[in-house]
Amino acid sequence: MRLLFILLLVLLTACQTNEPSVREIDMYNTDSDMVGTATFSEHPDGVQIEVKVEGLTPGLHGIHLHENPTCKGEDFKSAGNHFNPEGKKHGLMNPDGNHLGDLPNVEADSSGAVDTELMLADATLLEGKKSILSEEGTSLVIHKDQDDGVTQPGGDSGARIMCGELKADPDKEEEEQSTDPTEIKGKEDDKEK
């Protein structure tokens, strides 16, 4: 019995990791207004994304994970292309496979709100080729129109109208962009020591 307990304890300790299993990001529109959140959770089949946003026109909207963790400018072009570590074609209906960052359309209700869960199949928040936190991270982008699931390269889903940054190290940017003189002074003092 004691051996079983020790074995179980060792097994549980070995399974622990410092890598994230849940991450939440803020979503912004093109006017830089926060319009909701997206929560990413590690699951055996991939990464589940819970999207809660408002301010969309009612109807279907394309949503994709993009390759860069930046949402700058009115068009969010800084987010780059769809996340596609395997070099596949766009579209969930593509017979040759799809971008890893391709997701099903989301539907905004009559008030313009979305509250839904999506599965980013085969992706992970952990290390590896299919990690959406590899390098600097990725971004989640919602488009003006629906994704048709086949048109290259982006499903003819129109303008990028909402974006959220999923940074591999979310604390890094906060440190670099600090404009609080006491924080900057404190860092300079630390460097002199």
C-alpha positions as CSV (number, residue, x, y, z in Angstrom):
1,M,0.0,0.0,0.0
2,R,2.8,2.4,0.9
3,L,4.6,1.6,-2.3
4,L,1.5,2.3,-4.3
5,F,1.1,5.7,-2.6
6,I,4.7,6.6,-3.3
7,L,4.4,5.5,-6.9
8,L,1.2,7.6,-7.4
9,L,2.9,10.6,-5.8
10,V,5.9,10.3,-8.1
11,L,3.7,9.9,-11.1
12,L,1.6,13.0,-10.2
13,T,4.8,15.1,-9.6
14,A,6.2,14.0,-13.0
15,C,3.1,15.1,-14.8
16,Q,3.2,18.7,-13.4
17,T,4.4,21.4,-15.7
18,N,4.9,25.1,-15.6
19,E,3.4,25.5,-19.1
20,P,0.0,27.1,-19.3
21,S,-3.2,25.1,-19.6
22,V,-5.6,28.1,-19.7
23,R,-5.0,31.6,-21.2
24,E,-7.4,34.5,-21.5
25,I,-6.9,37.4,-23.9
26,D,-8.8,40.6,-24.4
27,M,-10.4,41.2,-27.9
28,Y,-10.4,44.7,-29.4
29,N,-12.2,46.3,-32.3
30,T,-10.6,48.7,-34.9
31,D,-11.3,51.7,-32.6
32,S,-9.2,50.0,-29.9
33,D,-12.3,49.4,-27.7
34,M,-12.2,46.2,-25.7
35,V,-15.2,44.2,-26.9
36,G,-14.8,40.9,-25.2
37,T,-12.5,38.0,-24.3
38,A,-11.2,34.7,-25.7
39,T,-10.2,31.9,-23.3
40,F,-7.8,29.2,-24.6
41,S,-7.8,25.8,-22.8
42,E,-5.6,22.8,-23.4
43,H,-7.6,19.6,-24.2
44,P,-6.6,16.2,-25.5
45,D,-8.0,16.9,-29.0
46,G,-6.6,20.4,-29.3
47,V,-7.2,23.9,-27.8
48,Q,-10.7,24.9,-26.9
49,I,-11.4,28.6,-27.4
50,E,-14.3,30.2,-25.6
51,V,-15.2,33.5,-27.5
52,K,-17.3,36.2,-25.8
53,V,-17.5,39.4,-27.8
54,E,-20.0,42.1,-28.7
55,G,-20.3,44.8,-31.3
56,L,-20.5,42.6,-34.5
57,T,-23.2,42.8,-37.1
58,P,-25.7,39.9,-36.7
59,G,-24.8,36.9,-38.8
60,L,-21.7,34.7,-39.6
61,H,-18.2,35.9,-39.2
62,G,-14.9,34.2,-40.1
63,I,-12.5,33.7,-37.2
64,H,-8.9,32.5,-37.5
65,L,-5.7,32.2,-35.5
66,H,-3.0,34.4,-37.1
67,E,0.8,33.9,-37.0
68,N,1.8,37.1,-35.1
69,P,0.8,38.2,-31.6
70,T,0.2,41.8,-32.7
71,C,-3.0,43.7,-33.3
72,K,-1.7,47.1,-34.5
73,G,-3.4,49.5,-36.9
74,E,-7.0,49.9,-38.0
75,D,-6.8,46.8,-40.2
76,F,-4.8,44.4,-37.9
77,K,-2.5,43.4,-40.8
78,S,0.2,43.2,-38.2
79,A,-1.3,39.8,-37.2
80,G,0.1,38.4,-40.4
81,N,-1.3,35.3,-42.2
82,H,-3.3,32.4,-40.7
83,F,-1.3,30.2,-38.4
84,N,-0.1,27.5,-40.7
85,P,3.0,25.6,-39.4
86,E,2.5,22.7,-41.8
87,G,2.2,24.8,-45.0
88,K,-1.3,23.6,-46.0
89,K,-4.0,25.4,-48.0
90,H,-6.9,27.4,-46.4
91,G,-10.3,26.1,-45.6
92,L,-12.0,23.6,-43.3
93,M,-13.6,22.2,-46.4
94,N,-10.3,21.8,-48.2
95,P,-9.8,18.1,-49.1
96,D,-6.0,18.4,-48.7
97,G,-6.3,19.7,-45.2
98,N,-6.5,23.2,-43.7
99,H,-4.4,25.8,-42.0
100,L,-4.0,24.9,-38.3
101,G,-5.4,28.4,-37.5
102,D,-8.7,27.8,-39.5
103,L,-11.8,27.8,-37.3
104,P,-15.5,27.4,-38.0
105,N,-17.5,30.7,-38.5
106,V,-19.0,32.3,-35.4
107,E,-22.5,33.6,-35.4
108,A,-23.4,36.9,-33.8
109,D,-26.9,37.1,-32.5
110,S,-29.4,39.9,-33.2
111,S,-27.7,42.1,-30.6
112,G,-24.3,41.5,-32.3
113,A,-22.9,39.3,-29.5
114,V,-21.1,36.0,-29.7
115,D,-20.8,33.5,-26.8
116,T,-19.5,30.2,-28.2
117,E,-16.8,27.5,-27.9
118,L,-14.6,26.4,-30.7
119,M,-12.0,23.6,-31.0
120,L,-8.7,24.3,-32.6
121,A,-8.0,20.6,-33.5
122,D,-4.5,19.3,-33.1
123,A,-3.2,22.6,-31.7
124,T,-1.6,22.9,-28.3
125,L,-0.6,25.5,-25.7
126,L,2.4,23.3,-24.8
127,E,5.7,23.0,-26.6
128,G,5.9,21.6,-30.1
129,K,5.4,22.4,-33.8
130,K,1.7,22.9,-33.4
131,S,2.0,25.1,-30.4
132,I,0.0,28.4,-30.7
133,L,2.5,29.9,-28.2
134,S,5.6,29.0,-30.2
135,E,8.1,31.8,-30.8
136,E,6.3,35.0,-29.7
137,G,2.7,33.7,-29.9
138,T,-0.3,34.2,-32.2
139,S,-3.5,36.3,-32.4
140,L,-7.2,35.6,-32.8
141,V,-8.9,37.6,-35.5
142,I,-12.6,38.0,-36.3
143,H,-13.5,39.1,-39.8
144,K,-16.4,41.2,-41.2
145,D,-17.8,38.4,-43.3
146,Q,-18.2,34.7,-43.1
147,D,-15.4,32.3,-44.2
148,D,-16.5,30.3,-47.2
149,G,-14.2,27.4,-46.2
150,V,-12.4,27.1,-49.5
151,T,-11.3,30.4,-51.1
152,Q,-7.5,31.0,-51.0
153,P,-5.9,32.4,-49.0
154,G,-8.4,33.5,-46.4
155,G,-11.9,32.2,-47.2
156,D,-13.1,35.6,-48.7
157,S,-14.0,36.6,-45.1
158,G,-13.4,40.3,-45.6
159,A,-11.8,42.9,-43.4
160,R,-10.3,42.1,-40.0
161,I,-12.6,43.8,-37.5
162,M,-11.6,42.4,-34.1
163,C,-8.3,41.1,-32.8
164,G,-6.7,39.7,-29.6
165,E,-3.0,39.0,-28.9
166,L,-2.0,35.6,-27.5
167,K,1.5,36.2,-26.4
168,A,3.9,33.4,-25.4
169,D,5.2,35.6,-22.6
170,P,2.5,38.2,-21.8
171,D,4.6,39.8,-19.1
172,K,7.5,40.6,-21.4
173,E,5.7,43.4,-23.3
174,E,4.5,45.0,-20.1
175,E,8.1,45.2,-18.8
176,E,9.4,46.6,-22.0
177,Q,6.7,49.3,-22.4
178,S,6.6,50.6,-18.9
179,T,6.4,54.4,-18.8
180,D,6.1,54.7,-15.1
181,P,9.3,56.7,-14.1
182,T,9.6,54.9,-10.8
183,E,9.6,51.5,-12.5
184,I,12.2,52.7,-15.1
185,K,14.3,54.2,-12.3
186,G,14.0,51.0,-10.3
187,K,15.2,48.9,-13.2
188,E,18.2,51.3,-13.8
189,D,19.1,51.0,-10.1
190,D,18.9,47.2,-10.4
191,K,21.3,47.2,-13.4
192,E,23.9,49.3,-11.4
193,K,24.0,46.7,-8.6
